[in-house]
Amino acid sequence: MSANAYATGLTTGLTLILAIGAQNAFVLRQGILGAHVLAVCLACALSDAILIALGVSSFARVAALLPALDPILRILGAGFLIWYGAKSLMRAFRASDALRLAEVGAGSRREALATCLLLTWANPHVYLDTVVLIGSLSTRFPGAESSFGAGAVTASFGFFFALGFGARWLRPIFEKPAAWRALEALIGLTMGAIALKLLAGG
């Protein structure tokens, strides 16, 4: 394994994943609730690992398909983000006594995983970041593409588990209805902004 390629893949992966997005907001919410955190973090990290492996191993072939898939993915992704963002905004405007952590509706494990996977696989930016960008950058390390990909995968696993399980330290803050209301509003507005950016082709 090439240490240089691995380190570059690690830093590249962290740089891309640190941006606040719908997926990260959902993981943060589940972490604060303490609901299905392991399953959600695994789903996010494994999804990234699959896409990174796809990009590193077959970037050229996938890139040829993206022009046809991109508009469809943008519309589908934006539609889902608008729907999920609207749900968050509705939760933010509920009566304060319904905003307690025990009552915010964490949902079942199946529901959490379904939402998590939709936020991941229906988001065109995920493909652009993992398959296209990481895939193209890996070609700068001939013979060590797998090391670069392994670094990016490590970054994904480390980030999601740190975000999901680290969020529990914020739980005392979010026992206050006003704090939870603010988080839900932020999630809703973030997802709405991402949806508009997707529809605008950004």
Buried (B, 14 or more C-beta within 10 A) or exposed (E): EBEEBBEBBBEBBBEBBEEEBBBBBBBBBBBBBBBBBEBBBBBBBBBBBBBBBBBBBEBEEBBEEBEEEBEEBBEBBBBBBBEBBEBBBEBBEBEEEEBEBEEBEBBEEEEBBEBBBBBBBBBBBBBBBBBBBBBBBBEEBEEBBBBBBBBBBBBBBBBBBEBBBEBEEBEEEBBBBEBBBEBBBBBBBBBBBBBEBBBEEE
